[in-house]
Amino acid sequence: MSEISAKDLAVVATIKEGITIGTKNIGAILVNLILWLVTVWIPYLNVGTTIGLFAGIVSKASRGEVIPMTEIFDPKYRKYMGEYFLTAGLIGLGVGVGTAFFVIPGIVICIAWSLALLLVIDKGKNPTEAITLSNNCTYGNKWKIFGVYFLTTLAFGIVIAILSQIPVIGAFLAVIVGLFMMFVIIGLQASVYKRLTEGV
């Protein structure tokens, strides 16, 4: 645990890297997102595509790998559906209980366990191992992780609010900025994961 928790997350550097990763992979992420929206109604297939979209793409982006336009259809993602949903359920339960204790503990648990689903898919960890490892990896960096997402969301929120005040064209530009924000958030997830799980 000491070796993992010794990693220090640099907020500004992580945001910059997240923007770079998100921008670099706009095309692949957008195509995979569209394919997911088109096929999300298909039973069983939608399990693998959902895991691929929300965990597979992020883990590949964290390693700087080329993301195929049809990445979400890789059958390997369905292999982990039991572990993925069990981990998601445990996270939801933990965050729910923490939230019941006046919200803040729920936020802390959410950040502490935020890498668990990626560790299940990318590293093949079992649910409890992934949650424990995520907690260890984020130890000492929870405020910084919060800062990375908060500052980025705040900046985009201000830009969107300003653009929304411009008649006609402003609404269109606000939607474009909101879409770009989604790519950046994926990039931030990849950067945080890369920096805190290096060597795991």
VENJOMO-V31828 format. One line per field, one symbol per residue. ss: DSSP state (a for helix, b for strand, c for the rest). phi: phi as a letter, one per 40 degrees, with the letter a starting at -180 (. if undefined). psi: psi as a letter, one per 30 degrees, with the letter a starting at -180 (. if undefined). A space follows every 10 residues. Layout:
ss->???
phi->???
psi->???
This chain:
ss->caaaaccccc aaaaaaaaaa aaaacaaaaa aaaaaaaaac ccccaaaaaa aaaaaaaaaa aacccccccc aaaccaaaac aaaaaaaaaa aaaaaaaaaa cccaaaaaaa aacccaaaaa aaacccaaaa aaaaaaaacc caaaaaaaaa aaaaaaaaaa aaaaccccaa aaaaaaaaaa aaaaaaaaaa aaaaaacccc
phi->.ccccccbcc cccccccccc ccccbddccc ccccccccbc ccdgdccccc ccccbccccc cccgcccccb dccccccccb cccccccccc cccccccccc cggddccccd ccbccccccc ccbgccdccc ccccccccdg bccccdcdcc cccccccccc cccccccgcc cccccccccc dcccccccdc ccccccbdgc
psi->eeeeffkkkj eeeeeeeeee eeeegeeeee eeeeeeeegf fjkeefeeee eeefeeeeee efgglkjlfh efgkffffeg eeeeeeeeee eeeeeeeeef hheeeeeeee eegffeeeee eefglleeee eeeeeeefkf geeeeeeeee eeeeeeeeee eeeffkkdfe eeeeeeeeee eeeeeeeeee eeeeefgkf.
